[in-house]
Amino acid sequence: MTPEEARALGKRSGEARRGLTPERIEAELPALDSPTNIRLAYQTVQKWVALGLVTGSHANALVRACDGALKLLETQLDLAAIARLERRVKELEAELARARQAAGRAAP
């Protein structure tokens, strides 16, 4: 690559980055509130990188934000599953206590 070609590519990259305004970011980057939106955000960042609209460090920051949001959603799902299991254990304990009472034994 010649110095002139490198300058032209650098100029084009700078012009492209200036085209990524806060308004455009807000319009194109979805809220990170669902697995679908997180996937769309990953794809948007991938597109911006391919078009030279964001630097590698900015892309990494955006991907880390997506990763963090995904981890929070996974944690919420895990906590909901734990709560369901805890409720089920209590139901089963109550059922066992009733069965023991019906059999004439006191529950421990």
Phi, psi and omega per residue, in radians:
M1 nan 2.301 -3.129
T2 -1.417 2.798 3.090
P3 -1.017 -0.611 3.135
E4 -1.162 -0.720 3.109
E5 -1.136 -0.709 3.117
A6 -1.098 -0.754 3.102
R7 -1.088 -0.744 -3.136
A8 -1.096 -0.745 3.107
L9 -1.148 -0.712 3.096
G10 -1.092 -0.733 3.119
K11 -1.119 -0.754 3.138
R12 -1.110 -0.716 3.126
S13 -1.117 -0.747 3.103
G14 -1.092 -0.727 3.111
E15 -1.122 -0.705 3.135
A16 -1.130 -0.752 3.131
R17 -1.113 -0.637 3.102
R18 -1.144 -0.399 3.124
G19 -1.323 -0.210 3.134
L20 -1.615 1.485 -3.096
T21 -1.463 2.833 3.060
P22 -0.970 -0.642 3.134
E23 -1.136 -0.725 3.135
R24 -1.170 -0.711 3.117
I25 -1.058 -0.819 -3.136
E26 -1.082 -0.655 -3.118
A27 -1.285 -0.641 -3.024
E28 -1.635 -0.503 -3.077
L29 -1.622 2.004 -3.082
P30 -1.279 2.824 3.030
A31 -1.101 2.530 -3.102
L32 -1.622 1.014 -3.014
D33 -2.004 0.078 3.098
S34 -2.714 2.754 3.104
P35 -1.006 -0.659 3.132
T36 -1.114 -0.808 3.137
N37 -1.161 -0.607 3.101
I38 -1.141 -0.743 3.084
R39 -1.059 -0.753 3.109
L40 -1.095 -0.658 3.114
A41 -1.135 -0.765 3.068
Y42 -0.986 -0.785 -3.116
Q43 -1.149 -0.664 3.119
T44 -1.113 -0.787 3.117
V45 -1.081 -0.737 3.111
Q46 -1.030 -0.749 3.135
K47 -1.128 -0.785 -3.127
W48 -1.073 -0.711 3.129
V49 -1.128 -0.795 -3.128
A50 -1.078 -0.571 3.129
L51 -1.496 -0.073 -3.132
G52 1.312 0.420 -3.102
L53 -1.467 -0.373 3.116
V54 -2.315 2.660 3.083
T55 -1.353 2.896 3.106
G56 -1.052 -0.695 -3.132
S57 -1.178 -0.658 3.078
H58 -1.177 -0.709 3.111
A59 -1.073 -0.740 3.112
N60 -1.077 -0.712 3.112
A61 -1.112 -0.725 3.118
L62 -1.136 -0.728 3.123
V63 -1.153 -0.678 3.092
R64 -1.100 -0.641 3.079
A65 -1.110 -0.738 3.086
C66 -1.101 -0.779 3.131
D67 -1.035 -0.758 3.129
G68 -1.118 -0.743 3.119
A69 -1.118 -0.702 3.117
L70 -1.118 -0.719 3.116
K71 -1.111 -0.709 3.093
L72 -1.097 -0.734 3.101
L73 -1.109 -0.727 3.098
E74 -1.080 -0.716 3.119
T75 -1.100 -0.735 3.103
Q76 -1.060 -0.741 3.101
L77 -1.107 -0.736 3.119
D78 -1.094 -0.775 -3.136
L79 -1.122 -0.656 3.101
A80 -1.151 -0.706 3.112
A81 -1.141 -0.711 3.106
I82 -1.085 -0.758 3.132
A83 -1.082 -0.730 3.100
R84 -1.086 -0.745 3.138
L85 -1.147 -0.693 3.106
E86 -1.096 -0.732 3.104
R87 -1.090 -0.724 -3.122
R88 -1.148 -0.706 3.107
V89 -1.059 -0.759 3.125
K90 -1.109 -0.698 3.090
E91 -1.079 -0.777 -3.129
L92 -1.172 -0.654 3.090
E93 -1.113 -0.743 3.114
A94 -1.124 -0.720 3.114
E95 -1.092 -0.736 3.118
L96 -1.127 -0.742 3.125
A97 -1.078 -0.727 3.122
R98 -1.142 -0.698 3.136
A99 -1.145 -0.688 3.119
R100 -1.159 -0.713 3.107
Q101 -1.090 -0.763 -3.130
A102 -1.119 -0.519 3.136
A103 -1.460 -0.020 3.088
G104 1.555 0.187 3.115
R105 -1.895 2.538 3.083
A106 -1.373 2.461 3.081
A107 -1.215 2.429 3.140
P108 -1.167 nan nan
